[in-house]
């Protein structure tokens, strides 16, 4: 059991958060109390895990069934060269302990499916999706909607990425239900239409930009600050250094 009382060491560690009126001691305690599940410890999951650990999120769950390969290191910055061949979950846990030993890490060495997603999602307060395939994305989104858990979703490709927050179990300021993932993407694309990063390539630093934005949205949700990207899809084009926002609604 993690106590939410901040120790003297934590007060110093999180001092730059605590002096922010929007966070303060109460917000930092909410971060310490939070349980966040990160789906995928790859290009997106790596910066998400690093920044949420540094921010003081009390418990991080990691879902991944892969091992570290040399080609991962160009973008998956939570791993070092000496981690090649290790399970990503084990290596990520070691890195998180180095960043912040106050964070509890729960490992789920498996591939998330529609069958096991509901049980996994139910154990956490917020879910961050850093997966790289539509089957997992739909399974996560459906489980979060049914389990009433906020979902911070993102995707990347080559030189562009997107981020949104899904809370379809709540209503917006207009009184209408918030949209869900299937309002944004009603059906998965035909097989082979969207090439994987292994086929099309991806600029490594792009995953850092998008993953860090996911971490930011997660912290906003936990601390109850700002305006999360609910009903809004944030688009980033790295080549033009341009951000755009598209609004979408429940069908």
Buried (B, 14 or more C-beta within 10 A) or exposed (E): EEEEEBEEEBEEBBEEBBEEEEBBEEBBBBBBBBBBBBBBBBBBBBBBBBBBBBBBBBBBBBBBBBBBEEEBBBBBBBBEEEBBEBBBBBBBBBBBEEBBEBBBBBBBEEBBEEEBBBEBBBBBBBBBBBBBEBEBBBBBBBBBBBBEBBBBBBBBBBBBBBBBBBBBBEEBEEEEBBBBBBBBBEEEEEEEEBEEBEEEEBBBEBBBBBBBBBBBBBBBBBBEBEEBBBBBBBBBEBEEEEEEEEEEEBE
